[in-house]
């Protein structure tokens, strides 16, 4: 088949790569020349610098004969003469905090597509084509897509809803081995075309191939993300908060008690300072907006959103409420003038995506508190973070998590197997009595390498306050306490 993808972001690029791997002739269009150049570079590291998704570079390189990236719309129009499917993979961000989706990117692309479809086959429109909504869109979006096509007098087309259920950092693996494929269509003709698109999965014993109507498919995506988001909110705002409130409660032990019940399950049972990313927050707000616009109550949806927002605010306020200065006056901790190491800028591990990353709000809070310096590190996301917070006298970007601490003895070539984002052994502070120039260490992202930070911390002369927003050092809290550290762990009382 010949398949066009409009939009080369996280969804478009990964889905297109799997289409090419499935044997389809694939064209990906985007207006961002830099992104197109990176994705079509043929170099794995260059591709990863654009979209940090494990396996994406290898997949694109392996299938380079069947996939092409372009910003030239003339190539798109030529391709449409024989294309059988068009995937719409456009961003649909929230407008402010209204919950309403900004559909301007989608509408602009759809209107331009309609003009081109009208001209296909020398204006005869003989080639039947399916327009597939891959973006997360409102439940009734399929009607709006059809209205745009009909208004332009496009003929011989169908509209399908085919939401993605990908996990960032595992998108390629999830695309190659999905747990489900959801296709929403009104006609058997459109279902038949989609079975060809997903031929490798349609008869698979390991994949649930679900055929529903388009509105059910769109609603299923929103409801799935809300359900997952709600589970995280329960973990943060109920389970974690209980552990922070009462003494002698260890989060990991309570998690074992809860997850031993198969009805509860293990997903989402990891306390964190915040649930970020491009989907959960936006989709919950969109669901709330659609329900309230239709005259329904959305209290539970709204409270899930607020619980997540409250989680980060409460975590960042704990230093001033729970920690005393080491000075004799025993007054409360103050952020003013402090030097802070901020470890982790991506919203989660295994991605360079900073959308709704807790680190963004943390930096803004620290700036409001007038800290002296913020020393940042992330294995993958620093390029994008710098586009929001350029390096200056207050904002510093470091080469490693240990470099953030200040005066260290970095590894030389050959020590501890070297260092890269994929190696579990980061640089460490050698020997004792090393100077630490930061007053506070905040762990904001769950990169596995941060679990090894304890060794370096124990070799410091002075002891920075540790704010563990991911419980990455939970196995070492007592050891850190014995060595004079104060730790504020999410999902636990202060350790001191």
Buried (B, 14 or more C-beta within 10 A) or exposed (E): BBBBBBBBBBBBBBBBBBBBBBEBBBBBBBBBEEBBEBBBBEEBEBBBBBBBBBBBBBBBBBBEEBBBBBBEEEBBBBBBBEBBBBBBBBBBEBEEEEBBBBBEBBBEBBEBBBEBBBEBEEEEBEBEBBBBBBBBBBBEBBEBBBEBBEEBEBBEBBBBBBBBBBBBBBBBBBBBEBEEBBBBBBEEEBBEBBBBBBBBBBEBEEBEBEBBEBBBBBBBBBBBBBEBBBBBBBBBBEBBBEBBEEEEBEBBEBBEEBBEEEEBEEEBBBBBBBBBBBBBBBBBBBBBBBBBEEEEEBEEBBBBBEBBBBBBEBBBEBBEEBBEEEEEEEEEBBBEEBBBBBBBBBBBBBBBBBBBBBBBBBBEBBBEBEBBBBBBBBBBBBBBBBEBBEEEEBBBBBEBBBBBBBEBBBBEEEBBEEBEBEEEBBBBBBEEEBEBBBBBBBBBBBBBBBBBBBBBBBBBEEBBBBBBBBBBBBEBBEEBBEBEBBBBBBBBBBBB
